[in-house]
Amino acid sequence: MAEPMLKFVKLDQQMPQKRDADTRASDFLEIYGEFILQKAEEQASRCSQCGVPFCQSGCPLQNNIPDWLRMTATGRLEEAYQISSATNPLPEICGRICPQDRLCEGSCVIEQSTHGAVTIGAVERFITETAFKNDWVGSLKAPKQRDQSVAIIGSGPAGIAAAQVLTGLGYQVTVYDRHDRAGGLLIYGIPGFKLEKDIITRRIKQLEEAGVKFELNADVGGKVKFSDLKAKFDAVLIATGVYKARKLGLAGDDGALQALDFLITSNKNGFGDKIPAFESGEMNAAGKDVVVIGGGDTAMDCVRTSIRQGAKSVTCLYRRDKANMPGSAREVKNAEEEGVEFKWLSAPKNLVLEGGKITGINVVKMRLTEADGSGRQGIEEVKNSEEIVPADMVISALGFEPEDLPNAFGAPELKTTKWGTLRVNANSFQTEIENVFAAGDIVRGASLVVWALKDGKDAADQIHKYLKSLANSKAA
């Protein structure tokens, strides 16, 4: 029998078909189509089955990528899904929004040999969607239920991952979220053209069917007291993420919109909600000259959302060059195709206001300097290089910091690091409070969805150990 793998020398890399820029820029549907079976098998067969799989080591979840690629290449898709889902609670999400070019595909040996990486993300997405269509996913409900209960604060990726693990182990899980829909960042922070919302609600429904309770519009520290959760549940997991926006620190800064406010408004409008800030035009880019400041994936979400809302022009300012941009290279390319103008090595000096309204932004050119000890080049202003870029709307996408949870929760016993993240035991995920754990961005700092999934899973495992020990000591 011929070897089904190592076909990268015969087959070129091929991504799923992408809708043309003019068509996709007019809606919020995902821009990539699905592989057909033949294409998924072909692309999976390009894998070289490395003895030391760098794609796996490049994945925070340590997914067994070569194994499920081989299963896909040989038509054993149900087995491929079982291998994929064994390590990844949301493979259909990671297949869509992970920056594979910086993680698994960026580490692919074939990519390093200039043959083009195996399209791991697209195959991962195909496997999971095939599993859902064929009812291979199954129920999360454990055959035997335990008496112990866990509260999870936050229904984003870390919270969902933890809820999956704990529900599968038989614990009674209740998830609290401040928003009116479950899903956290996945439902409100990421635009539909990257992740259509029924993909998330499908997983939420699966959790509900397994017995997970979702308490929405439940602002812990507000109408829900943190002390009540500690007393009511055997364990509490804080998985709130980080939502406090970094300020521009410019004159006229108060006139700039925050990226997450803009994206949440857009996503709620997509659900059909009536949002006064959108209808008034305050959070609507239609007909405006929009400038987005930042170089990460959130900035890309903002510029591409602005295009779809019908902006007159969209400009992205980033103080370093394209090679040093922290966002996904694929997202930058997609944005360029859709009409976004990038001003590299450009930094804002101040907003230009007339009659209290933004009319432009004063921008200065930057240049790269010598690298520091970490190898990263510094930047400095180029003298006499300022220019005014027209702008009716300025969106700040400079990243996020932790909220002051000890104060918000009325729990000074929760300790934080110098960065404001919650301090936990690195092995157990426990905070200073015995039955309270924390995971995801609120511990790690603003990071990728895939890291939040890993942290949520790992924290759930540690909560399981803690609760087993608690049950054993009571039984003794």
NUPAVEX-392863 format. One line per field, with one value per residue (C-alpha): z, x, y; residue number from 1; residue in three letters. Coordinates in Angstrom, 3 decimals, decimal comma, always signed. Layout:
# residues N
w <- (Z / ...)
u <- (X / ...)
v <- (Y / ...)
num <- (NUM / ...)
residu <- (Ala / ...)
# end
This chain:
# residues 476
w <- (+0,000 / -0,954 / +1,865 / +2,388 / +3,823 / +2,899 / -0,269 / +0,189 / -2,665 / -5,050 / -3,659 / -3,117 / -0,065 / -0,584 / +1,691 / +1,545 / -0,994 / +0,225 / -0,847 / -2,941 / -1,034 / -2,469 / -1,640 / +1,858 / +2,841 / +2,604 / +5,280 / +8,529 / +7,332 / +7,597 / +4,662 / +4,229 / +2,890 / +4,021 / +2,500 / +0,641 / +1,759 / -1,102 / -0,412 / +3,332 / +2,690 / +0,167 / +2,405 / +5,423 / +3,336 / +2,896 / +6,528 / +6,836 / +10,081 / +11,830 / +14,549 / +16,651 / +15,607 / +15,939 / +15,044 / +18,266 / +20,387 / +18,771 / +19,965 / +23,529 / +23,866 / +22,614 / +20,127 / +18,560 / +15,124 / +13,108 / +14,375 / +13,349 / +10,049 / +9,275 / +10,216 / +7,930 / +5,029 / +5,261 / +5,557 / +9,249 / +10,200 / +13,317 / +14,788 / +13,687 / +15,661 / +18,749 / +18,728 / +18,086 / +20,771 / +23,356 / +23,872 / +22,530 / +24,038 / +21,101 / +17,973 / +15,675 / +17,316 / +17,175 / +13,553 / +12,753 / +14,945 / +16,125 / +14,518 / +13,012 / +11,058 / +14,414 / +16,156 / +14,665 / +10,986 / +11,688 / +13,376 / +10,619 / +9,250 / +5,728 / +6,147 / +7,166 / +4,068 / +1,896 / +0,678 / +2,540 / +5,841 / +6,117 / +6,427 / +9,950 / +11,007 / +7,982 / +8,402 / +12,121 / +11,296 / +8,650 / +11,050 / +13,744 / +11,414 / +9,939 / +13,486 / +14,262 / +11,004 / +11,752 / +15,480 / +16,546 / +19,116 / +21,669 / +25,079 / +27,740 / +30,558 / +32,933 / +33,613 / +37,347 / +39,003 / +42,061 / +45,003 / +44,780 / +42,859 / +41,117 / +40,201 / +37,204 / +36,863 / +33,165 / +30,127 / +27,791 / +26,483 / +29,855 / +31,533 / +28,763 / +28,749 / +32,530 / +32,393 / +29,802 / +31,881 / +35,197 / +33,707 / +32,125 / +35,578 / +37,033 / +38,984 / +39,181 / +37,318 / +37,252 / +35,043 / +35,874 / +33,256 / +33,276 / +29,712 / +28,385 / +26,273 / +27,160 / +25,314 / +26,599 / +24,184 / +21,649 / +21,406 / +21,717 / +21,162 / +17,897 / +14,696 / +12,764 / +9,687 / +11,761 / +13,907 / +13,143 / +16,354 / +15,860 / +16,222 / +19,812 / +20,708 / +19,555 / +22,282 / +24,878 / +24,058 / +24,419 / +27,911 / +28,870 / +27,708 / +29,918 / +32,928 / +33,104 / +34,349 / +32,914 / +35,056 / +32,699 / +33,450 / +36,666 / +37,528 / +40,304 / +42,822 / +41,864 / +42,213 / +42,749 / +45,834 / +45,578 / +49,240 / +48,509 / +45,738 / +48,024 / +50,646 / +48,291 / +46,067 / +46,938 / +44,533 / +42,542 / +39,348 / +38,325 / +34,523 / +33,803 / +31,242 / +31,061 / +29,765 / +31,021 / +27,928 / +27,809 / +27,288 / +24,430 / +26,774 / +24,188 / +24,253 / +23,322 / +24,322 / +25,684 / +22,150 / +21,060 / +21,188 / +22,925 / +20,669 / +22,794 / +23,154 / +19,368 / +18,740 / +21,376 / +19,875 / +16,389 / +17,497 / +19,422 / +16,347 / +14,391 / +16,793 / +16,037 / +19,377 / +19,465 / +20,502 / +20,867 / +20,468 / +17,104 / +15,848 / +16,791 / +14,839 / +17,903 / +17,531 / +13,815 / +11,218 / +8,289 / +6,076 / +8,339 / +8,012 / +10,616 / +12,155 / +14,297 / +16,520 / +17,274 / +15,630 / +17,188 / +16,215 / +17,996 / +15,773 / +12,731 / +13,991 / +14,280 / +10,845 / +9,124 / +11,067 / +10,029 / +6,380 / +6,712 / +8,413 / +5,339 / +6,461 / +3,952 / +4,632 / +7,157 / +8,236 / +10,706 / +12,532 / +13,904 / +15,404 / +14,152 / +10,728 / +9,180 / +10,108 / +13,800 / +13,902 / +16,657 / +14,831 / +12,475 / +9,056 / +7,475 / +9,143 / +7,877 / +4,343 / +4,586 / +5,795 / +2,950 / +0,415 / +1,862 / +1,463 / +4,741 / +4,453 / +6,784 / +7,934 / +9,252 / +11,541 / +12,462 / +15,949 / +17,130 / +18,787 / +19,553 / +18,362 / +16,400 / +17,682 / +16,281 / +18,287 / +20,530 / +17,606 / +16,158 / +12,710 / +12,483 / +14,238 / +14,331 / +13,342 / +13,528 / +11,604 / +13,585 / +12,812 / +14,231 / +16,351 / +17,707 / +19,268 / +23,056 / +25,175 / +24,234 / +20,538 / +19,931 / +18,097 / +19,729 / +18,036 / +17,943 / +16,335 / +13,062 / +13,544 / +11,543 / +10,160 / +11,572 / +9,399 / +9,993 / +8,998 / +8,536 / +10,997 / +12,132 / +14,353 / +16,201 / +17,789 / +20,359 / +20,123 / +22,379 / +24,355 / +27,706 / +31,377 / +34,353 / +36,255 / +39,997 / +41,002 / +44,727 / +44,959 / +42,509 / +44,265 / +47,755 / +48,379 / +49,535 / +50,373 / +46,616 / +45,866 / +42,613 / +40,863 / +39,976 / +36,610 / +38,300 / +37,359 / +40,041 / +41,925 / +41,955 / +42,759 / +39,442 / +39,875 / +41,522 / +40,105 / +43,653 / +44,823 / +48,397 / +49,197 / +49,614 / +47,495 / +44,902 / +41,709 / +38,716 / +35,102 / +31,703 / +30,927 / +34,460 / +35,535 / +32,361 / +31,087 / +27,693 / +25,435 / +22,825 / +23,013 / +22,745 / +25,891 / +27,742 / +26,677 / +28,006 / +31,292 / +31,739 / +31,182 / +33,507 / +36,231 / +35,997 / +36,520 / +39,645 / +40,948 / +40,468 / +42,580 / +45,263 / +45,409 / +45,482 / +48,403 / +50,113 / +49,605 / +50,901 / +54,036 / +54,782 / +54,253 / +56,571)
u <- (+0,000 / +1,323 / +2,276 / -0,735 / +1,371 / +4,410 / +2,728 / +3,934 / +6,407 / +3,498 / +0,668 / +0,809 / -0,604 / -4,230 / -6,551 / -10,347 / -11,886 / -12,111 / -14,957 / -13,865 / -13,173 / -16,017 / -18,639 / -17,458 / -16,929 / -20,689 / -21,693 / -20,555 / -20,466 / -17,268 / -14,967 / -13,618 / -15,630 / -15,345 / -13,026 / -14,769 / -13,713 / -11,262 / -9,466 / -9,281 / -7,776 / -5,315 / -4,137 / -3,841 / -1,753 / +0,890 / +1,953 / +5,482 / +4,675 / +7,736 / +9,370 / +9,384 / +6,214 / +6,956 / +3,323 / +2,294 / +4,897 / +3,830 / +0,252 / -0,579 / -2,976 / -0,349 / -2,880 / -1,907 / -1,913 / +0,053 / -2,242 / -5,487 / -3,989 / -3,123 / -6,626 / -8,091 / -5,808 / -6,961 / -10,666 / -10,996 / -12,724 / -14,539 / -11,219 / -9,676 / -12,331 / -11,865 / -8,130 / -8,668 / -11,344 / -9,371 / -7,080 / -9,140 / -12,535 / -13,408 / -11,572 / -14,108 / -13,285 / -9,510 / -9,754 / -11,335 / -9,673 / -6,312 / -3,385 / -2,102 / +0,525 / +2,143 / +1,509 / +1,094 / +1,429 / +4,230 / +6,108 / +5,382 / +8,576 / +7,177 / +6,703 / +10,355 / +11,356 / +9,520 / +6,846 / +4,070 / +2,661 / -0,012 / -3,323 / -3,863 / -6,553 / -8,759 / -8,517 / -9,296 / -12,406 / -13,457 / -13,060 / -15,211 / -17,954 / -18,094 / -18,396 / -21,344 / -23,095 / -22,715 / -23,617 / -20,148 / -19,776 / -22,092 / -23,222 / -21,030 / -23,163 / -21,425 / -23,064 / -22,938 / -23,591 / -21,670 / -23,105 / -20,428 / -20,963 / -18,784 / -19,486 / -17,669 / -17,516 / -17,254 / -18,536 / -15,638 / -13,214 / -11,610 / -15,002 / -16,464 / -13,435 / -13,629 / -17,386 / -16,895 / -14,319 / -16,165 / -19,528 / -17,953 / -16,672 / -20,175 / -20,018 / -22,967 / -21,813 / -23,330 / -21,809 / -22,307 / -21,826 / -22,405 / -23,739 / -27,149 / -25,719 / -23,233 / -19,934 / -17,954 / -15,304 / -16,365 / -19,923 / -19,357 / -15,655 / -14,998 / -16,817 / -18,982 / -16,743 / -14,184 / -16,595 / -20,293 / -22,295 / -24,225 / -20,883 / -20,675 / -24,357 / -24,163 / -21,593 / -23,557 / -26,632 / -24,547 / -23,479 / -27,056 / -28,262 / -25,580 / -26,981 / -24,862 / -26,852 / -26,133 / -26,978 / -26,869 / -26,985 / -25,321 / -22,687 / -20,645 / -19,807 / -23,045 / -26,344 / -24,529 / -22,332 / -18,993 / -19,222 / -22,505 / -20,869 / -18,016 / -20,497 / -22,943 / -20,536 / -17,817 / -15,442 / -15,433 / -13,461 / -12,822 / -12,522 / -13,559 / -10,906 / -9,501 / -11,695 / -10,211 / -9,024 / -5,624 / -5,880 / -4,229 / -2,848 / -3,291 / -4,816 / -8,462 / -8,291 / -11,844 / -13,163 / -11,762 / -13,878 / -12,641 / -12,270 / -14,312 / -17,200 / -17,242 / -17,122 / -19,742 / -22,093 / -21,562 / -22,137 / -25,288 / -26,576 / -25,874 / -28,147 / -30,900 / -30,695 / -31,686 / -28,555 / -29,025 / -25,280 / -25,327 / -28,540 / -27,339 / -24,110 / -21,856 / -20,731 / -21,474 / -18,735 / -21,118 / -19,990 / -17,073 / -13,318 / -12,222 / -8,765 / -7,904 / -4,828 / -3,108 / -1,462 / -3,032 / -5,904 / -8,411 / -7,314 / -7,860 / -11,340 / -12,104 / -10,854 / -12,659 / -15,857 / -15,669 / -15,411 / -18,566 / -20,455 / -19,866 / -17,060 / -15,938 / -12,300 / -10,482 / -6,875 / -4,834 / -1,958 / +0,831 / +4,007 / +6,260 / +6,630 / +4,614 / +7,181 / +6,859 / +3,075 / +1,729 / -1,496 / -2,003 / -0,409 / -3,491 / -5,751 / -3,594 / -3,781 / -7,547 / -7,892 / -5,725 / -7,823 / -10,973 / -9,703 / -8,007 / -5,036 / -2,111 / +0,217 / +3,256 / +5,775 / +3,149 / +2,136 / -0,622 / +0,365 / -3,056 / -6,623 / -7,749 / -11,062 / -13,360 / -16,391 / -15,827 / -15,909 / -13,009 / -11,953 / -8,540 / -5,561 / -2,068 / +0,360 / +4,142 / +6,428 / +8,594 / +11,768 / +13,231 / +16,367 / +18,901 / +17,563 / +17,531 / +18,629 / +15,500 / +16,254 / +13,303 / +14,065 / +13,155 / +11,403 / +11,890 / +10,123 / +11,274 / +11,596 / +9,339 / +7,310 / +3,874 / +0,761 / -2,973 / -4,963 / -8,684 / -10,901 / -14,528 / -14,093 / -10,982 / -10,893 / -8,267 / -7,207 / -4,160 / -5,044 / -6,625 / -5,708 / -7,328 / -10,140 / -9,663 / -11,450 / -10,586 / -12,353 / -15,155 / -15,893 / -15,548 / -12,833 / -9,597 / -8,269 / -7,859 / -4,272 / -2,960 / +0,383 / +2,104 / +0,295 / -3,109 / -3,742 / -4,956 / -2,195 / -2,577 / -0,510 / +1,120 / +0,361 / -3,065 / -4,600 / -5,758 / -5,969 / -5,288 / -8,821 / -8,887 / -11,938 / -11,436 / -9,462 / -8,695 / -7,698 / -7,386 / -6,514 / -7,338 / -4,262 / -2,155 / -2,916 / -4,462 / -3,631 / -5,012 / -8,235 / -6,262 / -4,288 / -7,537 / -8,844 / -5,719 / -5,863 / -9,567 / -8,966 / -5,972 / -7,784 / -10,753 / -8,401 / -7,015 / -10,505 / -11,355 / -8,345 / -9,315 / -12,947 / -11,974 / -9,689 / -12,474 / -14,954 / -12,460 / -11,732 / -15,455 / -15,973 / -13,103)
v <- (+0,000 / +3,424 / +5,803 / +8,116 / +10,945 / +13,106 / +14,365 / +17,926 / +17,353 / +16,646 / +18,753 / +22,497 / +24,182 / +25,139 / +27,078 / +26,764 / +29,095 / +32,673 / +34,924 / +37,890 / +41,087 / +43,184 / +40,555 / +39,698 / +43,362 / +43,898 / +41,366 / +39,771 / +36,161 / +34,110 / +34,741 / +31,195 / +28,286 / +24,676 / +22,091 / +19,293 / +15,806 / +15,319 / +18,599 / +17,939 / +14,511 / +15,941 / +18,774 / +16,454 / +14,056 / +16,768 / +16,211 / +14,832 / +12,933 / +14,335 / +12,271 / +15,448 / +17,319 / +21,011 / +21,801 / +20,079 / +21,838 / +25,131 / +24,586 / +25,726 / +22,786 / +20,330 / +18,960 / +15,622 / +17,211 / +14,617 / +11,844 / +13,485 / +14,630 / +11,007 / +9,876 / +12,548 / +11,627 / +8,000 / +8,851 / +7,949 / +11,180 / +10,025 / +8,875 / +12,160 / +14,031 / +11,858 / +12,609 / +16,318 / +16,778 / +14,799 / +17,789 / +20,696 / +21,586 / +23,876 / +22,689 / +24,346 / +27,690 / +27,256 / +26,138 / +29,482 / +32,111 / +30,798 / +32,638 / +29,393 / +31,311 / +32,171 / +28,835 / +25,341 / +26,230 / +28,670 / +25,822 / +23,274 / +21,696 / +21,873 / +25,620 / +25,911 / +23,961 / +26,534 / +24,095 / +25,911 / +24,693 / +22,041 / +23,938 / +22,639 / +25,116 / +24,501 / +20,728 / +21,043 / +23,039 / +20,486 / +17,556 / +19,175 / +20,364 / +16,852 / +15,469 / +17,734 / +16,818 / +13,098 / +13,270 / +12,119 / +14,883 / +13,299 / +14,514 / +16,079 / +14,726 / +12,359 / +8,980 / +9,652 / +13,013 / +14,228 / +16,166 / +18,861 / +22,090 / +24,660 / +28,284 / +29,725 / +33,513 / +34,295 / +32,400 / +33,124 / +30,491 / +29,696 / +29,393 / +27,229 / +24,921 / +24,488 / +23,911 / +21,157 / +19,317 / +19,646 / +18,687 / +15,630 / +14,665 / +14,896 / +18,166 / +20,547 / +23,646 / +27,130 / +29,821 / +33,505 / +36,211 / +39,965 / +39,987 / +38,986 / +36,148 / +33,438 / +33,204 / +36,165 / +37,354 / +34,715 / +36,031 / +39,783 / +40,505 / +38,659 / +39,698 / +37,269 / +37,352 / +35,436 / +33,433 / +33,179 / +33,207 / +29,963 / +28,166 / +29,403 / +29,065 / +25,440 / +24,722 / +26,689 / +24,593 / +21,425 / +22,527 / +23,392 / +19,978 / +18,407 / +20,275 / +23,446 / +26,441 / +29,874 / +32,892 / +35,892 / +39,621 / +38,496 / +41,063 / +39,491 / +42,172 / +43,931 / +42,131 / +38,820 / +38,864 / +37,109 / +36,107 / +34,307 / +32,269 / +31,248 / +30,083 / +28,376 / +26,425 / +23,936 / +25,704 / +28,928 / +29,581 / +33,175 / +33,319 / +36,885 / +37,732 / +41,269 / +44,076 / +47,334 / +49,215 / +50,874 / +54,615 / +56,459 / +59,090 / +61,847 / +65,294 / +64,833 / +61,176 / +61,275 / +61,556 / +58,182 / +55,036 / +51,911 / +48,872 / +46,494 / +48,950 / +49,308 / +45,543 / +44,681 / +47,266 / +45,866 / +42,274 / +43,200 / +45,015 / +41,824 / +39,943 / +42,442 / +44,243 / +47,913 / +49,803 / +53,594 / +54,250 / +52,466 / +54,035 / +57,532 / +57,011 / +57,293 / +53,643 / +53,312 / +53,843 / +54,383 / +57,276 / +58,198 / +58,501 / +55,953 / +55,689 / +52,660 / +52,840 / +49,532 / +46,553 / +43,460 / +41,205 / +43,468 / +46,352 / +44,115 / +43,268 / +46,988 / +48,020 / +45,158 / +45,834 / +49,503 / +48,499 / +46,374 / +49,180 / +51,336 / +53,637 / +56,272 / +55,337 / +53,168 / +53,744 / +51,705 / +53,401 / +51,247 / +52,657 / +49,853 / +48,270 / +45,462 / +42,814 / +43,707 / +43,838 / +41,539 / +40,661 / +37,734 / +38,249 / +36,636 / +39,162 / +42,040 / +40,632 / +40,211 / +43,797 / +45,113 / +43,200 / +44,754 / +48,309 / +49,209 / +51,577 / +50,881 / +53,600 / +51,768 / +53,436 / +56,017 / +57,095 / +59,435 / +62,720 / +64,200 / +64,257 / +67,293 / +68,661 / +71,336 / +72,320 / +69,328 / +66,878 / +64,896 / +66,081 / +64,453 / +62,989 / +64,423 / +61,652 / +61,529 / +59,183 / +56,767 / +54,857 / +51,676 / +51,872 / +49,395 / +46,220 / +45,982 / +43,023 / +41,082 / +41,478 / +43,812 / +47,045 / +50,321 / +53,234 / +56,977 / +59,915 / +61,378 / +65,143 / +67,463 / +64,564 / +65,331 / +65,211 / +65,462 / +62,382 / +63,153 / +61,295 / +61,461 / +58,411 / +57,241 / +53,785 / +52,866 / +49,207 / +49,177 / +46,076 / +45,335 / +45,277 / +43,542 / +45,162 / +45,652 / +42,451 / +42,501 / +45,839 / +44,980 / +41,687 / +43,136 / +40,547 / +42,192 / +38,721 / +38,148 / +39,155 / +40,555 / +40,781 / +44,047 / +43,854 / +43,660 / +40,031 / +37,635 / +35,841 / +32,074 / +29,039 / +28,152 / +24,447 / +24,404 / +27,630 / +28,392 / +31,989 / +33,074 / +31,855 / +28,076 / +27,209 / +29,968 / +29,362 / +31,573 / +30,940 / +32,548 / +36,154 / +37,329 / +35,330 / +35,303 / +38,785 / +39,548 / +36,628 / +34,234 / +32,231 / +28,997 / +29,853 / +30,582 / +27,161 / +25,482 / +27,367 / +26,611 / +22,900 / +22,780 / +24,708 / +22,322 / +19,374 / +21,036 / +21,829 / +18,145 / +17,153 / +19,652 / +18,488 / +14,815 / +15,533 / +17,476 / +14,623 / +12,055 / +14,059 / +14,385 / +10,678 / +9,745)
num <- (1 / 2 / 3 / 4 / 5 / 6 / 7 / 8 / 9 / 10 / 11 / 12 / 13 / 14 / 15 / 16 / 17 / 18 / 19 / 20 / 21 / 22 / 23 / 24 / 25 / 26 / 27 / 28 / 29 / 30 / 31 / 32 / 33 / 34 / 35 / 36 / 37 / 38 / 39 / 40 / 41 / 42 / 43 / 44 / 45 / 46 / 47 / 48 / 49 / 50 / 51 / 52 / 53 / 54 / 55 / 56 / 57 / 58 / 59 / 60 / 61 / 62 / 63 / 64 / 65 / 66 / 67 / 68 / 69 / 70 / 71 / 72 / 73 / 74 / 75 / 76 / 77 / 78 / 79 / 80 / 81 / 82 / 83 / 84 / 85 / 86 / 87 / 88 / 89 / 90 / 91 / 92 / 93 / 94 / 95 / 96 / 97 / 98 / 99 / 100 / 101 / 102 / 103 / 104 / 105 / 106 / 107 / 108 / 109 / 110 / 111 / 112 / 113 / 114 / 115 / 116 / 117 / 118 / 119 / 120 / 121 / 122 / 123 / 124 / 125 / 126 / 127 / 128 / 129 / 130 / 131 / 132 / 133 / 134 / 135 / 136 / 137 / 138 / 139 / 140 / 141 / 142 / 143 / 144 / 145 / 146 / 147 / 148 / 149 / 150 / 151 / 152 / 153 / 154 / 155 / 156 / 157 / 158 / 159 / 160 / 161 / 162 / 163 / 164 / 165 / 166 / 167 / 168 / 169 / 170 / 171 / 172 / 173 / 174 / 175 / 176 / 177 / 178 / 179 / 180 / 181 / 182 / 183 / 184 / 185 / 186 / 187 / 188 / 189 / 190 / 191 / 192 / 193 / 194 / 195 / 196 / 197 / 198 / 199 / 200 / 201 / 202 / 203 / 204 / 205 / 206 / 207 / 208 / 209 / 210 / 211 / 212 / 213 / 214 / 215 / 216 / 217 / 218 / 219 / 220 / 221 / 222 / 223 / 224 / 225 / 226 / 227 / 228 / 229 / 230 / 231 / 232 / 233 / 234 / 235 / 236 / 237 / 238 / 239 / 240 / 241 / 242 / 243 / 244 / 245 / 246 / 247 / 248 / 249 / 250 / 251 / 252 / 253 / 254 / 255 / 256 / 257 / 258 / 259 / 260 / 261 / 262 / 263 / 264 / 265 / 266 / 267 / 268 / 269 / 270 / 271 / 272 / 273 / 274 / 275 / 276 / 277 / 278 / 279 / 280 / 281 / 282 / 283 / 284 / 285 / 286 / 287 / 288 / 289 / 290 / 291 / 292 / 293 / 294 / 295 / 296 / 297 / 298 / 299 / 300 / 301 / 302 / 303 / 304 / 305 / 306 / 307 / 308 / 309 / 310 / 311 / 312 / 313 / 314 / 315 / 316 / 317 / 318 / 319 / 320 / 321 / 322 / 323 / 324 / 325 / 326 / 327 / 328 / 329 / 330 / 331 / 332 / 333 / 334 / 335 / 336 / 337 / 338 / 339 / 340 / 341 / 342 / 343 / 344 / 345 / 346 / 347 / 348 / 349 / 350 / 351 / 352 / 353 / 354 / 355 / 356 / 357 / 358 / 359 / 360 / 361 / 362 / 363 / 364 / 365 / 366 / 367 / 368 / 369 / 370 / 371 / 372 / 373 / 374 / 375 / 376 / 377 / 378 / 379 / 380 / 381 / 382 / 383 / 384 / 385 / 386 / 387 / 388 / 389 / 390 / 391 / 392 / 393 / 394 / 395 / 396 / 397 / 398 / 399 / 400 / 401 / 402 / 403 / 404 / 405 / 406 / 407 / 408 / 409 / 410 / 411 / 412 / 413 / 414 / 415 / 416 / 417 / 418 / 419 / 420 / 421 / 422 / 423 / 424 / 425 / 426 / 427 / 428 / 429 / 430 / 431 / 432 / 433 / 434 / 435 / 436 / 437 / 438 / 439 / 440 / 441 / 442 / 443 / 444 / 445 / 446 / 447 / 448 / 449 / 450 / 451 / 452 / 453 / 454 / 455 / 456 / 457 / 458 / 459 / 460 / 461 / 462 / 463 / 464 / 465 / 466 / 467 / 468 / 469 / 470 / 471 / 472 / 473 / 474 / 475 / 476)
residu <- (Met / Ala / Glu / Pro / Met / Leu / Lys / Phe / Val / Lys / Leu / Asp / Gln / Gln / Met / Pro / Gln / Lys / Arg / Asp / Ala / Asp / Thr / Arg / Ala / Ser / Asp / Phe / Leu / Glu / Ile / Tyr / Gly / Glu / Phe / Ile / Leu / Gln / Lys / Ala / Glu / Glu / Gln / Ala / Ser / Arg / Cys / Ser / Gln / Cys / Gly / Val / Pro / Phe / Cys / Gln / Ser / Gly / Cys / Pro / Leu / Gln / Asn / Asn / Ile / Pro / Asp / Trp / Leu / Arg / Met / Thr / Ala / Thr / Gly / Arg / Leu / Glu / Glu / Ala / Tyr / Gln / Ile / Ser / Ser / Ala / Thr / Asn / Pro / Leu / Pro / Glu / Ile / Cys / Gly / Arg / Ile / Cys / Pro / Gln / Asp / Arg / Leu / Cys / Glu / Gly / Ser / Cys / Val / Ile / Glu / Gln / Ser / Thr / His / Gly / Ala / Val / Thr / Ile / Gly / Ala / Val / Glu / Arg / Phe / Ile / Thr / Glu / Thr / Ala / Phe / Lys / Asn / Asp / Trp / Val / Gly / Ser / Leu / Lys / Ala / Pro / Lys / Gln / Arg / Asp / Gln / Ser / Val / Ala / Ile / Ile / Gly / Ser / Gly / Pro / Ala / Gly / Ile / Ala / Ala / Ala / Gln / Val / Leu / Thr / Gly / Leu / Gly / Tyr / Gln / Val / Thr / Val / Tyr / Asp / Arg / His / Asp / Arg / Ala / Gly / Gly / Leu / Leu / Ile / Tyr / Gly / Ile / Pro / Gly / Phe / Lys / Leu / Glu / Lys / Asp / Ile / Ile / Thr / Arg / Arg / Ile / Lys / Gln / Leu / Glu / Glu / Ala / Gly / Val / Lys / Phe / Glu / Leu / Asn / Ala / Asp / Val / Gly / Gly / Lys / Val / Lys / Phe / Ser / Asp / Leu / Lys / Ala / Lys / Phe / Asp / Ala / Val / Leu / Ile / Ala / Thr / Gly / Val / Tyr / Lys / Ala / Arg / Lys / Leu / Gly / Leu / Ala / Gly / Asp / Asp / Gly / Ala / Leu / Gln / Ala / Leu / Asp / Phe / Leu / Ile / Thr / Ser / Asn / Lys / Asn / Gly / Phe / Gly / Asp / Lys / Ile / Pro / Ala / Phe / Glu / Ser / Gly / Glu / Met / Asn / Ala / Ala / Gly / Lys / Asp / Val / Val / Val / Ile / Gly / Gly / Gly / Asp / Thr / Ala / Met / Asp / Cys / Val / Arg / Thr / Ser / Ile / Arg / Gln / Gly / Ala / Lys / Ser / Val / Thr / Cys / Leu / Tyr / Arg / Arg / Asp / Lys / Ala / Asn / Met / Pro / Gly / Ser / Ala / Arg / Glu / Val / Lys / Asn / Ala / Glu / Glu / Glu / Gly / Val / Glu / Phe / Lys / Trp / Leu / Ser / Ala / Pro / Lys / Asn / Leu / Val / Leu / Glu / Gly / Gly / Lys / Ile / Thr / Gly / Ile / Asn / Val / Val / Lys / Met / Arg / Leu / Thr / Glu / Ala / Asp / Gly / Ser / Gly / Arg / Gln / Gly / Ile / Glu / Glu / Val / Lys / Asn / Ser / Glu / Glu / Ile / Val / Pro / Ala / Asp / Met / Val / Ile / Ser / Ala / Leu / Gly / Phe / Glu / Pro / Glu / Asp / Leu / Pro / Asn / Ala / Phe / Gly / Ala / Pro / Glu / Leu / Lys / Thr / Thr / Lys / Trp / Gly / Thr / Leu / Arg / Val / Asn / Ala / Asn / Ser / Phe / Gln / Thr / Glu / Ile / Glu / Asn / Val / Phe / Ala / Ala / Gly / Asp / Ile / Val / Arg / Gly / Ala / Ser / Leu / Val / Val / Trp / Ala / Leu / Lys / Asp / Gly / Lys / Asp / Ala / Ala / Asp / Gln / Ile / His / Lys / Tyr / Leu / Lys / Ser / Leu / Ala / Asn / Ser / Lys / Ala / Ala)
# end
